[in-house]
Amino acid sequence: MSIFETDKKYVAATYKRFPVEIVSGKGSIVTDVDGKEYIDMGSGIGVTAFGIADDEWQKAVTDQIGRVQHMSNLYYTEPCAKLAEALCEKTGMKKVFFGNSGAEANECAIKVARKYAADKWKETHGDEPCERYTIVTLRNSFHGRTLTTLAATGQDHFHELFQPLTPGFAHVAANDIDDLKKLAAEVQIAGVIIECVQGEGGVLPLTKEYVQEVRKFTEENDIIMIVDEVQTGNGRTGELYAYMNFGITPDVVSTAKGLAGGLPLGATLLSEKVQDVLGFGDHGSTFGGNPVSCAAALSIISRIDRNLLDEVKEKSRFVFDSFEGAEGVESVAGMGLMVGIKTVKPAGEVLAKCMENGVLCLTAKDKVRLLPALNIPMDVLKKAVEVIKEACKQ
Protein backbone atom coordinates (compact mmCIF):
# COMPACT_ATOMS: atom_id res chain seq x y z
CA MET A 1 0.00 0.00 0.00
CA SER A 2 1.03 3.61 -0.54
CA ILE A 3 1.43 5.85 2.49
CA PHE A 4 -1.89 7.47 1.54
CA GLU A 5 -3.62 4.09 1.61
CA THR A 6 -1.90 2.95 4.82
CA ASP A 7 -2.86 6.18 6.56
CA LYS A 8 -6.46 5.89 5.38
CA LYS A 9 -6.66 2.30 6.63
CA TYR A 10 -5.02 2.68 10.03
CA VAL A 11 -5.16 6.35 11.16
CA ALA A 12 -8.39 7.76 12.63
CA ALA A 13 -10.10 9.84 9.97
CA THR A 14 -10.04 13.14 11.86
CA TYR A 15 -7.93 15.07 9.33
CA LYS A 16 -8.72 16.00 5.74
CA ARG A 17 -5.17 15.70 4.47
CA PHE A 18 -3.82 17.13 1.25
CA PRO A 19 -2.39 14.50 -1.16
CA VAL A 20 1.21 15.37 -0.32
CA GLU A 21 3.73 13.29 1.62
CA ILE A 22 6.49 15.46 3.10
CA VAL A 23 9.72 13.55 3.65
CA SER A 24 12.37 16.22 4.37
CA GLY A 25 13.09 19.89 4.58
CA LYS A 26 15.39 22.68 5.66
CA GLY A 27 14.35 26.07 6.93
CA SER A 28 11.23 27.22 5.09
CA ILE A 29 11.58 24.70 2.25
CA VAL A 30 10.04 21.22 2.49
CA THR A 31 10.29 18.37 -0.02
CA ASP A 32 7.71 15.72 -0.88
CA VAL A 33 8.24 12.05 -1.71
CA ASP A 34 8.52 12.89 -5.42
CA GLY A 35 11.24 15.47 -4.87
CA LYS A 36 9.01 18.52 -5.37
CA GLU A 37 9.92 21.48 -3.16
CA TYR A 38 7.44 23.79 -1.45
CA ILE A 39 7.78 27.03 0.50
CA ASP A 40 6.20 26.33 3.88
CA MET A 41 3.95 29.26 4.82
CA GLY A 42 2.20 27.35 7.61
CA SER A 43 5.10 26.10 9.76
CA GLY A 44 3.05 23.20 11.10
CA ILE A 45 0.29 25.63 12.14
CA GLY A 46 2.72 28.02 13.79
CA VAL A 47 4.94 25.37 15.39
CA THR A 48 8.31 25.26 13.59
CA ALA A 49 9.26 28.76 14.67
CA PHE A 50 12.74 28.58 13.16
CA GLY A 51 11.81 26.32 10.27
CA ILE A 52 12.53 22.69 9.52
CA ALA A 53 15.69 20.95 10.82
CA ASP A 54 17.08 24.16 12.32
CA ASP A 55 20.72 23.51 13.24
CA GLU A 56 20.71 25.00 16.74
CA TRP A 57 17.42 23.32 17.55
CA GLN A 58 18.71 19.97 16.30
CA LYS A 59 21.84 20.22 18.43
CA ALA A 60 19.86 21.09 21.56
CA VAL A 61 17.52 18.14 21.00
CA THR A 62 20.15 15.53 20.13
CA ASP A 63 22.48 16.61 22.94
CA GLN A 64 19.66 16.19 25.46
CA ILE A 65 18.54 12.86 23.99
CA GLY A 66 22.09 11.64 24.55
CA ARG A 67 21.83 12.54 28.25
CA VAL A 68 18.30 11.64 29.36
CA GLN A 69 15.18 11.65 27.21
CA HIS A 70 12.63 11.55 30.05
CA MET A 71 12.47 11.66 33.82
CA SER A 72 9.36 11.81 35.95
CA ASN A 73 8.48 15.00 37.76
CA LEU A 74 9.49 13.36 41.03
CA TYR A 75 13.01 14.49 40.15
CA TYR A 76 14.68 17.65 38.90
CA THR A 77 16.03 18.20 35.38
CA GLU A 78 18.02 21.22 34.27
CA PRO A 79 16.17 22.01 30.99
CA CYS A 80 12.82 22.25 32.79
CA ALA A 81 14.14 24.60 35.47
CA LYS A 82 16.16 26.70 33.01
CA LEU A 83 13.23 27.10 30.62
CA ALA A 84 10.92 28.18 33.44
CA GLU A 85 13.56 30.71 34.51
CA ALA A 86 13.89 32.08 30.98
CA LEU A 87 10.13 32.44 30.51
CA CYS A 88 9.71 34.21 33.84
CA GLU A 89 12.64 36.57 33.22
CA LYS A 90 11.31 37.51 29.77
CA THR A 91 7.72 38.08 30.92
CA GLY A 92 7.84 39.09 34.59
CA MET A 93 5.72 36.06 35.48
CA LYS A 94 6.70 34.13 38.62
CA LYS A 95 6.00 30.41 38.07
CA VAL A 96 5.41 28.04 35.14
CA PHE A 97 3.51 24.78 34.85
CA PHE A 98 4.52 22.61 31.88
CA GLY A 99 2.18 20.33 29.94
CA ASN A 100 2.24 19.01 26.39
CA SER A 101 -0.15 21.10 24.32
CA GLY A 102 -2.16 24.29 24.09
CA ALA A 103 -5.31 22.57 25.30
CA GLU A 104 -3.47 21.35 28.40
CA ALA A 105 -2.03 24.81 29.01
CA ASN A 106 -5.56 26.23 28.88
CA GLU A 107 -6.92 23.47 31.14
CA CYS A 108 -4.31 24.41 33.72
CA ALA A 109 -5.16 28.10 33.38
CA ILE A 110 -8.84 27.33 33.95
CA LYS A 111 -8.02 25.27 37.04
CA VAL A 112 -5.92 28.13 38.42
CA ALA A 113 -8.75 30.64 37.93
CA ARG A 114 -11.31 28.35 39.57
CA LYS A 115 -9.08 27.43 42.50
CA TYR A 116 -8.17 31.08 43.10
CA ALA A 117 -11.88 31.93 43.19
CA ALA A 118 -12.66 28.93 45.43
CA ASP A 119 -9.90 29.87 47.87
CA LYS A 120 -11.23 33.43 48.08
CA TRP A 121 -14.78 32.14 48.48
CA LYS A 122 -13.77 29.95 51.39
CA GLU A 123 -12.21 32.93 53.16
CA THR A 124 -15.58 34.70 53.22
CA HIS A 125 -18.14 31.88 53.01
CA GLY A 126 -16.50 29.05 54.90
CA ASP A 127 -17.62 25.62 53.72
CA GLU A 128 -20.55 26.86 51.64
CA PRO A 129 -20.41 25.50 48.05
CA CYS A 130 -18.48 27.94 45.87
CA GLU A 131 -20.74 29.78 43.43
CA ARG A 132 -17.94 31.74 41.78
CA TYR A 133 -16.73 29.42 39.04
CA THR A 134 -17.89 30.75 35.65
CA ILE A 135 -15.16 31.13 33.03
CA VAL A 136 -15.95 33.71 30.36
CA THR A 137 -14.54 33.52 26.84
CA LEU A 138 -15.26 35.39 23.63
CA ARG A 139 -17.53 34.31 20.82
CA ASN A 140 -15.51 33.09 17.84
CA SER A 141 -12.67 31.99 20.14
CA PHE A 142 -10.82 28.68 20.05
CA HIS A 143 -9.12 27.19 23.11
CA GLY A 144 -8.66 23.47 22.42
CA ARG A 145 -10.33 20.13 21.72
CA THR A 146 -10.67 18.50 25.15
CA LEU A 147 -14.21 18.57 26.52
CA THR A 148 -13.36 21.45 28.85
CA THR A 149 -11.49 23.56 26.31
CA LEU A 150 -14.26 22.85 23.79
CA ALA A 151 -16.67 24.27 26.35
CA ALA A 152 -14.40 27.30 26.56
CA THR A 153 -14.32 27.66 22.79
CA GLY A 154 -16.87 30.23 21.65
CA GLN A 155 -17.95 28.51 18.42
CA ASP A 156 -21.15 26.47 18.49
CA HIS A 157 -20.23 24.08 15.68
CA PHE A 158 -17.41 22.66 17.81
CA HIS A 159 -19.95 21.84 20.53
CA GLU A 160 -22.65 20.07 18.56
CA LEU A 161 -21.42 16.46 18.63
CA PHE A 162 -19.99 16.32 22.14
CA GLN A 163 -22.76 17.25 24.55
CA PRO A 164 -22.85 17.55 27.46
CA LEU A 165 -19.74 19.69 27.68
CA THR A 166 -18.09 20.76 30.92
CA PRO A 167 -20.44 23.24 32.63
CA GLY A 168 -19.48 26.65 33.95
CA PHE A 169 -18.58 28.51 30.75
CA ALA A 170 -20.17 31.55 29.16
CA HIS A 171 -19.38 33.50 25.99
CA VAL A 172 -19.59 37.22 25.30
CA ALA A 173 -19.06 39.37 22.23
CA ALA A 174 -15.53 40.41 21.36
CA ASN A 175 -14.69 44.12 21.58
CA ASP A 176 -17.83 44.80 23.64
CA ILE A 177 -16.99 45.48 27.29
CA ASP A 178 -20.66 46.14 28.09
CA ASP A 179 -21.52 42.56 27.19
CA LEU A 180 -18.99 41.32 29.74
CA LYS A 181 -20.27 43.71 32.40
CA LYS A 182 -23.85 42.64 31.73
CA LEU A 183 -22.93 38.98 32.24
CA ALA A 184 -21.02 39.84 35.42
CA ALA A 185 -24.26 41.20 36.87
CA GLU A 186 -25.92 37.81 36.28
CA VAL A 187 -23.25 35.24 37.25
CA GLN A 188 -20.19 35.16 39.48
CA ILE A 189 -17.10 35.11 37.26
CA ALA A 190 -13.88 33.35 38.22
CA GLY A 191 -11.89 34.06 35.07
CA VAL A 192 -11.89 35.64 31.63
CA ILE A 193 -9.93 34.15 28.73
CA ILE A 194 -9.09 36.09 25.58
CA GLU A 195 -6.97 35.61 22.48
CA CYS A 196 -5.48 38.94 21.47
CA VAL A 197 -5.80 37.72 17.88
CA GLN A 198 -8.51 35.12 17.28
CA GLY A 199 -6.56 32.65 15.16
CA GLU A 200 -8.91 29.79 14.31
CA GLY A 201 -11.73 32.32 14.35
CA GLY A 202 -10.37 34.05 11.24
CA VAL A 203 -7.16 35.84 12.32
CA LEU A 204 -9.03 38.73 13.92
CA PRO A 205 -7.19 41.06 16.34
CA LEU A 206 -9.02 42.52 19.31
CA THR A 207 -8.85 46.27 19.73
CA LYS A 208 -6.29 47.68 22.14
CA GLU A 209 -9.01 49.64 23.92
CA TYR A 210 -11.06 46.50 24.54
CA VAL A 211 -8.12 44.46 25.86
CA GLN A 212 -7.24 47.26 28.26
CA GLU A 213 -10.90 47.56 29.36
CA VAL A 214 -10.99 43.83 30.12
CA ARG A 215 -7.80 44.12 32.14
CA LYS A 216 -9.21 47.07 34.12
CA PHE A 217 -12.52 45.26 34.75
CA THR A 218 -10.87 42.04 35.90
CA GLU A 219 -8.50 43.90 38.21
CA GLU A 220 -11.33 45.90 39.79
CA ASN A 221 -13.40 42.76 40.38
CA ASP A 222 -10.60 40.35 41.41
CA ILE A 223 -11.24 38.17 38.36
CA ILE A 224 -8.38 36.19 36.88
CA MET A 225 -7.49 37.38 33.37
CA ILE A 226 -6.02 34.66 31.15
CA VAL A 227 -4.48 35.38 27.76
CA ASP A 228 -4.39 32.39 25.43
CA GLU A 229 -1.08 32.71 23.58
CA VAL A 230 -1.06 29.21 22.08
CA GLN A 231 -0.92 30.52 18.52
CA THR A 232 -0.02 34.19 19.08
CA GLY A 233 2.90 33.56 21.40
CA ASN A 234 6.63 33.01 21.09
CA GLY A 235 7.36 35.87 18.70
CA ARG A 236 4.50 35.32 16.27
CA THR A 237 3.03 38.85 16.50
CA GLY A 238 6.29 40.80 16.66
CA GLU A 239 6.50 40.71 20.43
CA LEU A 240 7.39 37.71 22.57
CA TYR A 241 3.71 37.41 23.56
CA ALA A 242 0.82 39.17 21.86
CA TYR A 243 -0.46 40.84 25.04
CA MET A 244 2.73 42.90 25.02
CA ASN A 245 1.35 44.77 22.00
CA PHE A 246 -1.66 45.86 24.06
CA GLY A 247 -0.07 47.50 27.10
CA ILE A 248 -1.36 45.04 29.69
CA THR A 249 -0.06 42.21 31.86
CA PRO A 250 -2.50 39.33 32.49
CA ASP A 251 -2.66 37.08 35.54
CA VAL A 252 -2.11 33.88 33.55
CA VAL A 253 -0.64 33.19 30.11
CA SER A 254 -1.08 29.88 28.26
CA THR A 255 1.17 28.97 25.36
CA ALA A 256 2.37 26.04 23.22
CA LYS A 257 2.77 25.58 19.41
CA GLY A 258 6.00 27.45 18.55
CA LEU A 259 7.43 27.19 22.06
CA ALA A 260 9.48 24.03 21.45
CA GLY A 261 9.92 24.49 17.70
CA GLY A 262 8.35 21.16 16.73
CA LEU A 263 8.20 19.04 19.87
CA PRO A 264 5.13 18.79 22.15
CA LEU A 265 5.24 21.35 24.95
CA GLY A 266 2.68 23.59 26.59
CA ALA A 267 3.27 26.12 29.33
CA THR A 268 1.04 28.01 31.75
CA LEU A 269 2.73 31.13 33.09
CA LEU A 270 1.54 32.37 36.48
CA SER A 271 1.80 35.93 37.77
CA GLU A 272 2.65 36.88 41.33
CA LYS A 273 -1.08 37.01 42.14
CA VAL A 274 -1.62 33.32 41.36
CA GLN A 275 1.86 31.84 41.65
CA ASP A 276 0.97 29.84 44.76
CA VAL A 277 -2.59 28.82 43.88
CA LEU A 278 -1.56 25.30 42.85
CA GLY A 279 0.01 23.21 45.61
CA PHE A 280 1.31 19.67 45.86
CA GLY A 281 -1.00 17.26 44.04
CA ASP A 282 -3.32 19.95 42.64
CA HIS A 283 -2.15 19.34 39.07
CA GLY A 284 0.31 17.21 37.16
CA SER A 285 1.47 15.82 33.82
CA THR A 286 3.56 12.73 33.15
CA PHE A 287 5.32 14.23 30.15
CA GLY A 288 5.08 17.88 31.23
CA GLY A 289 8.50 19.50 31.40
CA ASN A 290 10.08 16.68 29.38
CA PRO A 291 13.82 17.47 29.23
CA VAL A 292 14.10 17.05 25.46
CA SER A 293 11.14 19.31 24.76
CA CYS A 294 12.42 21.86 27.26
CA ALA A 295 15.92 21.81 25.75
CA ALA A 296 14.32 22.42 22.36
CA ALA A 297 12.29 25.31 23.78
CA LEU A 298 15.36 26.88 25.37
CA SER A 299 17.00 26.95 21.94
CA ILE A 300 13.93 28.77 20.59
CA ILE A 301 13.24 31.21 23.42
CA SER A 302 16.90 32.23 23.72
CA ARG A 303 16.88 33.43 20.10
CA ILE A 304 13.63 35.41 20.17
CA ASP A 305 15.33 38.73 20.82
CA ARG A 306 14.57 42.31 19.85
CA ASN A 307 16.35 41.99 16.52
CA LEU A 308 14.29 38.97 15.50
CA LEU A 309 11.05 40.56 16.67
CA ASP A 310 11.81 43.69 14.65
CA GLU A 311 12.45 41.48 11.62
CA VAL A 312 9.06 39.84 12.18
CA LYS A 313 7.45 43.27 12.15
CA GLU A 314 9.33 44.26 8.99
CA LYS A 315 8.25 41.08 7.20
CA SER A 316 4.71 41.64 8.45
CA ARG A 317 4.60 45.11 6.90
CA PHE A 318 5.81 43.66 3.61
CA VAL A 319 3.11 40.95 3.62
CA PHE A 320 0.30 43.38 4.51
CA ASP A 321 1.46 45.95 1.95
CA SER A 322 1.66 43.23 -0.71
CA PHE A 323 -1.89 41.95 -0.25
CA GLU A 324 -3.82 45.09 0.62
CA GLY A 325 -5.56 46.14 -2.59
CA ALA A 326 -4.18 43.20 -4.58
CA GLU A 327 -6.34 41.64 -7.29
CA GLY A 328 -8.73 39.07 -5.87
CA VAL A 329 -8.13 40.14 -2.25
CA GLU A 330 -11.00 41.61 -0.26
CA SER A 331 -9.18 42.27 3.02
CA VAL A 332 -6.12 41.43 5.11
CA ALA A 333 -6.13 41.02 8.89
CA GLY A 334 -3.84 39.81 11.64
CA MET A 335 -0.68 40.83 13.41
CA GLY A 336 3.00 40.10 12.83
CA LEU A 337 3.48 36.89 10.86
CA MET A 338 -0.06 35.76 11.64
CA VAL A 339 -2.02 36.84 8.59
CA GLY A 340 -5.54 36.15 7.32
CA ILE A 341 -6.39 37.00 3.69
CA LYS A 342 -10.06 37.20 2.64
CA THR A 343 -10.11 36.28 -1.03
CA VAL A 344 -12.78 36.66 -3.70
CA LYS A 345 -12.29 33.04 -4.72
CA PRO A 346 -12.93 30.32 -2.11
CA ALA A 347 -9.88 29.90 0.12
CA GLY A 348 -9.68 26.21 -0.77
CA GLU A 349 -9.21 27.05 -4.45
CA VAL A 350 -6.42 29.47 -3.59
CA LEU A 351 -4.67 26.85 -1.45
CA ALA A 352 -4.87 24.26 -4.22
CA LYS A 353 -3.36 26.67 -6.75
CA CYS A 354 -0.61 27.65 -4.33
CA MET A 355 0.23 24.00 -3.67
CA GLU A 356 0.37 23.31 -7.40
CA ASN A 357 2.92 26.12 -7.69
CA GLY A 358 5.04 25.12 -4.70
CA VAL A 359 3.67 27.06 -1.73
CA LEU A 360 1.88 25.52 1.28
CA CYS A 361 -0.69 27.73 3.06
CA LEU A 362 -3.45 27.25 5.63
CA THR A 363 -7.02 28.39 6.09
CA ALA A 364 -8.93 29.97 8.97
CA LYS A 365 -12.69 30.14 8.48
CA ASP A 366 -13.06 31.53 4.93
CA LYS A 367 -9.58 33.05 4.79
CA VAL A 368 -6.18 32.01 3.53
CA ARG A 369 -3.96 31.93 6.63
CA LEU A 370 -0.21 32.49 6.68
CA LEU A 371 2.01 31.45 9.62
CA PRO A 372 5.53 31.24 8.17
CA ALA A 373 8.64 30.57 10.23
CA LEU A 374 9.76 33.66 12.12
CA ASN A 375 13.14 33.61 10.38
CA ILE A 376 11.91 32.94 6.85
CA PRO A 377 14.41 34.65 4.51
CA MET A 378 12.99 37.75 2.83
CA ASP A 379 13.73 36.46 -0.67
CA VAL A 380 11.83 33.24 0.07
CA LEU A 381 8.96 35.21 1.59
CA LYS A 382 8.77 37.46 -1.48
CA LYS A 383 8.66 34.46 -3.79
CA ALA A 384 5.86 32.87 -1.76
CA VAL A 385 3.85 36.09 -1.67
CA GLU A 386 4.01 36.38 -5.47
CA VAL A 387 2.72 32.82 -5.85
CA ILE A 388 -0.13 33.49 -3.42
CA LYS A 389 -1.05 36.79 -5.10
CA GLU A 390 -1.19 35.06 -8.47
CA ALA A 391 -3.41 32.34 -7.01
CA CYS A 392 -5.80 34.96 -5.64
CA LYS A 393 -6.45 36.51 -9.04
CA GLN A 394 -9.79 35.85 -10.74
N, C-alpha and C positions, 0 to 999 in steps of 0.2 A: 504493500500500500504506500501511496505518497504520504508525505507529512500532513497534507490537507485531509486526506481520508482517515489517517490514524487519529488525528485530532478530533475529527467529526465523530468517530466511533467511540473514543474513550474519554474525551474531555466534556464536562458538563456544558450544555449549549447556552451559556449565559452571555457570550460575546458574539457580535456580528463582525467577524474578522474580514479584513480585506484579503484578497488572494495573493498575498506576498509573504514569502518566508525570508526573514532577515537572518543572515548567518554571521555577519561581521560588521565592523565599522571602526571609524576613528574620528574623534571630534564630532562635527556636525554632519558627517557623511556616513551613511550606512549602505551595505551591499546585500543584495538578495541572492538566493541560491543559484540564479542564472548569471550572476556577475554584474547585474545592473546596479548602478549607484543612484542614491537618492539624497537630497538635502533634507535633513530631519528638522522640521519646524515644529515638532510636538514634544521632543525630548522625553518620551515616555509619559506624557501628560504631566510635564513640568518636573520630572524626576532627575534626569541626567544633567544636573546643573552645569557641569563642565564638559558635557559631551560624552561620547562613547570612548571607553578604554583610555581615559585620561591618565597620563603617566604618573602624576603624583598620587592620584587616587588609587591606582593599581598598586603602587609601592606600599602605601599605607595598609591596604587590604592584605596583600600577600605577606608583608612583614608580620602582621598580627596573626594571620592564619598559622604562620610558622611558630608562633609562641603558644597561644591558646585560642581556640575558636569559640569556646563557650564556657561559661562558669555560672553556676546559679547565683542568685542575688543574696545567698547566705554569706557570700565572700566578696571582697573588694577586687575591682580590676581598675587599672590606671586609665584606660580610654574612657570608661564611663564617668569617672570623677573629673577627668580633665575636660571632657566635653561639657559637662554640667557647669564647670567653672567658666569656660569660654562663653557659653550662652548667657550666663548671669552677668558676666563682666560687660558683654556687648549690649545688654538690654536693661540692666539695672534690676532685673528680677532676682529673687533670693534663693529659690529652690527649683529643681527640675524633677519630674517623674518621667521615666522613659517607658514607652510601649513599642509597638511595631507598626502602627499605621495611623492615618489621620482620624479614622473612626475611633480608635482606642484613645488617642489624645483627647478627642472631644468627650468620650465617655468619662475619662478622668476629670476633665474640666467640669462636667455636669455634676459628678459626685462631690467635687470640692465645693461648688456653689450650694448644693443641697445640704452638705454637712455643716458648712459655715452657718447657713440659715437655721439648721436644727440646733446647733450649739447655742446660738443667740436666743432661740426660742426657749430653750431649756432654762437659760438664765432668768427669764422673766415669767415663764409659765410652768416651771417645774416639769412634772411628768405628763402633763397634758399632751395629747397627740399633736405633733407639729403640723400646722396648717400653712406654713410658708414654704412651699416647695415648687411652685410653678416656674418653669424655665421658658423664657420668651425668646423667640427667634423671628426672623423676618420672612415674609412671604417671598417666594422665589429663591430661598436659600437652599444650600445643600451642605449637609454635615456628616454624611456617612451612610453605610448600608446595614449596620446592625439594627435590631428592632428599636433600640433607644435613639440612635442617631437618625434613623428614618423618622421617628416621631418628632425629632427636632427639625428635620428638613421641612421647609415651608413650601412643598410642592405636592399637591394632592395625588398626582398620578403615581408617585412613589409609594403612596400609602395603600392603594386600592386592594392589592392582593395579599396584604400581610396583617390584616386586622385580627385581634385587637393589638394595637401598638402600645408601647409603654405610656401610661397616663402621665399627666402633669406637665404638658407642653401646650403653649399657645403661640399664635403667629400674628404679627402686626405688619402694617404696611411699611415698606422702606421709605426713608426720607420724610416721615410723618411723625414728629415727636408727640403730637396730640393723640395719635392712635395708641401709642405706648402709655401715655398718661391716663387715657380713658380706661384701658385694661387694668392699670394699677389700682384704679378705684374700685374694681370689681373682684380682683383676686390678689392674693399675697404672693409677691414675686421674689424668688430666691436669686435668679440670675437672668441676665440678658446676653445672648450670643449674637454677634454680627460678623459678617465678612465685609471687609472694607471694599472689596470688589467681589461681586457675586459671580463666581467663575462658571459653574455648571448652569447657573441661571441666565447666562448670556453675556458674560464679561461686562458687568454693569457696576461702575464705581458708585459708592454712596457719596453724598455731598459732605464736604468738610464741616459745614454748619451742623448737619444732622449728627454726625459722629461725635462732635463736641457737645451737642445737646444731650445725647445719650449718656456720655461720660458724666456730665453735670448732674443729670437726673439720678443716675445710679449712685453717685457719691452722696448726694443729698438724702437718699433713701436707704443707704446701707445695703444696696443690691450689688451682687458680684457681676462685674462686666467682663465678659469673655470675648476675645477676638480670635476667630478661627482663621489661622494663617497657614492652613494646610497647603493651599495652592498659591497664596499670595506671598508666602514667607521666603526667607533665605535668599534675598536679593532680587526676587522676581519683579518687584515694582520700582526698583531703583533706590530703595532703602532696604536695610536688612530685613525689617518687617514692615508690612504695609501701614500699620497704625502710626508709624513714625512720620508718614506723609501728612497726618491729620492733626498733629499737635496734641495728642493725648497719650496717656499711659494706662492700659487696662489693668485689671486685677489678675487675670489669667490669660495666657496665650497658648493656643494649641497649634502644633505644626508637625509636618511630616514631609512627604513627597521629595523635594529637592534636598532635604537635610543631609541625607547620607549618600547622595549622588548616584543611587541605583540599588542600594541595599535597603531592606525593610527597617525603618526606624521612625517612631513617632515620639514627640516630646510635649509635655505640658509644663509650661513655665509659670511659676507661682510668685506673685509679688509679696512684699513684706506683710501685707494685710492677711494673706491666706497661707503663708509659708508653713505654718504649723498645724493646719487644719487636719491633714492626714497623719495619723500616728501608726504605730506598729500594727500590722494586720489589716489596716483599713483598705488597702489596695495592693495589687501586685501583678506581676507579669513574668512568666517563665523566661521568655526571650528578651524582655525589656532591658535595655542597657547592654545588649550583646556586645562583647569587646570588638568584634570585627566591624559591626555596623557603626559603633562609636568611633573607631579609628578612621573609618571612611568619612564620617561626618566631620571629624576634626580636620581632615585634609580639605574639606569643602569650606567650613566656617572660617578657617584661618585665612583663606584667600578672598573672602568677600569683604574687601576693604573699600575705602572711599574711591580709589581709582577705578575699581571694577564697577562700583555702583554708578559712577559718573558715566562710564562707558555704556552701561545699560540704559541710562537716560538719553544719551546721544543716539544710540541705535533705535530707541523708542521714538524719538522725534523723527528720525529718518523714515521709519515704518509708517507712522501716522501721516507725515507729509506726503508719502508716496501714494497712499490709498485714499486720502480725503479728496473727493472730487474726481477720482479716477472712473473711467468708463465701466459701467456695470456695478458700481459700488454705491450703495444708498447711504451708509454711515459707517463710522469707525468708532469703537469705544474700548476702554480699558485703561491700563496704567503700566508703565514700564514695558517689559517684554511679555506682557499678558494682554493680547489684542483680540478683539472680536470684530469681524468684518461682516456687515449686513449686505448681502449681494442681491442683485436683481434676479439672477438665476438661483435655483435651489442650491443650498450649500453642498449637498451631496454630489451634484453635477460638477461643481467647482473642484471638489476634492478629487473626483475621478480624473478630471483633466490634468490637475496638478500631478497626480501620481503617474499618469501616463508620461508626463514630461519631467519626471525625476524629482519631485518635491512632495514630501509627506506632511499633510496638515491635519487638523482636528476640526471638530464641530462643537458648538455649544448652543443648544436650542436651534434656531434657524440661521446661525452665523457660522462663518469660517473662523476657527480659533487658532491663533498662533502662540506657541510657548517654546520658542527656540532656546538652545543652551545660552546661558548668560554670556559666555565668551565666544559665541559664534563670530568668526572673522567677518569684517564688514564686506569684503568682496563676495563671500559666500552668501551673506544676507541679501546683498543687492541682487545677486543672481536669482535667489529664491523669490524675492519680491517681484521681479520681472515676470517669472513664470506664473505666479499667482495672479498678477494683474492681467496677464494675457488670458488666463482661464476665466476671469471674471467678465470679460467682454461678451456682449451679446452676439 
